[in-house]
Structure formats: C-alpha cells, structure tokens
C-alpha cells in the first residue's frame, strides 16, 4: 500500500497553499466601473487605430508629408499591437485589467489572427517608405475585417460592463462605446476619402464615405440629445456637452469636405487632400477628449 512520509505531506500541502499565489485567479467579480471605463475606452480606441493606420498608409501612397506620416504609422501600429496584448493580459502602463471572459478571449483570438497578417503589411510599408498598388489593395481589403472583429470585441465588453461594474448605468456604457466609435469614424471617413482620391474602388468608397459621415453626424446628435435607436440616452453633464459642442463646430467645417468627396462625378484635388490631412486630426483629438470625459464619469 502507498504511504506518504510526513515530509512529502508537508511539501504537497505547501504547494497547494502556494497555488493561489503562483497563479492568481482573475478578479471573480470582474472589473469595477473605473476599470470598465478604461477597457471600453481603449478597446474602442483600437477600432480607431485600425482606420488611422490605414489612413496613414494612404497618405504615404499619395505622397503627403512622407516623413511625418511614416512616423505616425509607426506610432499607431505599435500602439495597436501593445493595446491588443494589454486587453488580453493586462497592462499597468495602459491601466488595463486582464480579460478573463472566455467569450471575449475567443474574440481576441480572431483579432490576433487577422492582425498577424495585417501588421506585416504595415511593417513593409514602413521599411520600404512607399506603398505599391498591390499594397493599397491589400490594406483596403483587410482593414475592414480587422475593424469588424474589433468592433465585436467592444460590443462584448460593453455587455459585460452593463452586467457588471456599470450595471447601474447601462446608458453610460453605450455612450462610452459610441463616443469611442466616433473617433473611429473620423479616421474611417478620412481613409475612404483618400481611397477615392487614389482611385481605388471609387464608386464603393464614395458610398462608404457617405454612409460613414452620415452615421458620425447622427451619433454626434444622439450623444447630445439622445437617440433611442442607437441606444443613446443623451448627455446631461454640462462639461461633456460643452466638449461635444467643440466637436460640432469642427464638424461644421469638416463635413463639406467629405461630402464633396462622396458626390458622384466629383474629383478630389491635391488641395482637398492636404486640407483633409490637416483637419481630420483636430476633429479626432477633440472627440477623444469627450471619450475621456465619459470614462471619468464611469469612474465616479
């Protein structure tokens, strides 16, 4: 018969008690409201980064401020990569808790698979300091699946937030999600504008551009005053409304440019390309400030 010595028994018991220390369990209660604010902000920001790096590829392809846009492309793609790892494993520098939901982890697996093919294309553009016609087509075809799967992940995080740390205010989770999505739409419409200017699938990209800027405008109005279909309750906090008014003022100047680019039969001039290259970033910056304000509300 098998017998265990006193020494071995002590060893086994010690290992049993060490297991929780060596392999800490994920927070069983899930992230708190402040952590959900960060997760929804940064997972949502990934959608924007997928479109921003695609826009920057197009600016390189069109020969606009080559050195600066290559520098921007390096920073954008690196941040996407770091944040994707942080969403899975946690990141102190990004203030991200690790993801414990098996459903969300499976979704992140899908994004990893797409990113493992997309990132090398970006690195090739950076290394070559140029973009071929084939690379434009590859980026144009592959950025949307990456965006789509990232958007699904954000939706899963939002559902968890509504059940968990933000269950007392599910409307705030929706506002965080869709305000974050607005950042993406600024970059998506800019990318589509530049694809039209390049001559890539012009008819479809004009239609996409029209749909994107129309959704941006509707969501902006919904963030301010509510939109039942979009699940937006409207914003009562005066500081956030004031920031959204700043975004609205910038949008009044930006909309005519993208609207012109979406018109059937219209051409996009070099001056229009340069104007878009400089004016999309202030719109993104001010929208990002609004998202940060929603995140602070989640932390209260």
Phi, psi and omega in degrees: 000143181285131174235151182246129179292160178300322180297313180296321179298317178297320181297314180298314180297322179297318180295321179299316181287339179279339186306313180298331180284316182290325183231076183299138179286152173297152179305110186298329181279351182083172179300150173277181187297322179295318179293322176298324177300316179293315182298314181293323178296308188281327174293322175294325179295330177302323177301315179297317182297325178299324180276327180295316180292328176293320176298317181294324174301317181292325177294322175296316181298327181269001176073030182264116175045063191306307184299315182293319182286330171293320176298316178297320181296320177299312182295317183294312182293324177295317179295320177301314182297315181294319182290322178299317176294321181292325177297322181284308193257351187089154180206118177296319184293329179264358181063033181260129170282155177292153177272127180253341181295122180296325180296317180289323178298322176296323177292321176296329175300318180297320180292319177303318182296319178291318182294327180295341176261327184284318184300317178300326176297318179296316181296325178294318177300316181296315183293321182275344182057032179199166181227125177275166176302320179296322179290323175301315180297320180295315179294318180299323182279329190259347181287329183287319173301321177297315177298315183299314181289327176293322178296323176298320179298318179298319178299322178292318176298320180297317179298319178295321179296320180293333178271339187250246188298336181247023184294338178283346181215069182298333178297328178292323176298318178296318180295321177296316180299307188282331173293322175295323178296329178301322177302316179299317183296328177298323182276327179294315180293327177294317177300314182295320176302315183287328174296320176297314181299325180286335182097018182269114175046057192302312184300313181292322180287330172296317178295316178300319180298316178300314181295321183292313183288332175294318178293320178303313183295317180296317181293322178299315177295321179293323176298322180287306193239003177097149176206106186298320181297321179278353181076024182260126181278351188090160184247124179263333183296122187293327180293323179286320177299321179297320179292320177296330176292325175298316178298317181299320179296318177294323181295325179299329178275332185275325186302314181302328181292310181288329177296320177297319180294335182272350184291137179295130177086354181275147176256152179254118183277167177299320179298322178293321178298314180296320180296316178296319182300328182266333187265346180286330185288320173300322177297315177298315183299314183288327175293323179297324177298320179297318179299318178300325178292319175297321179298319178296324177297323180294333183278350182285000000 
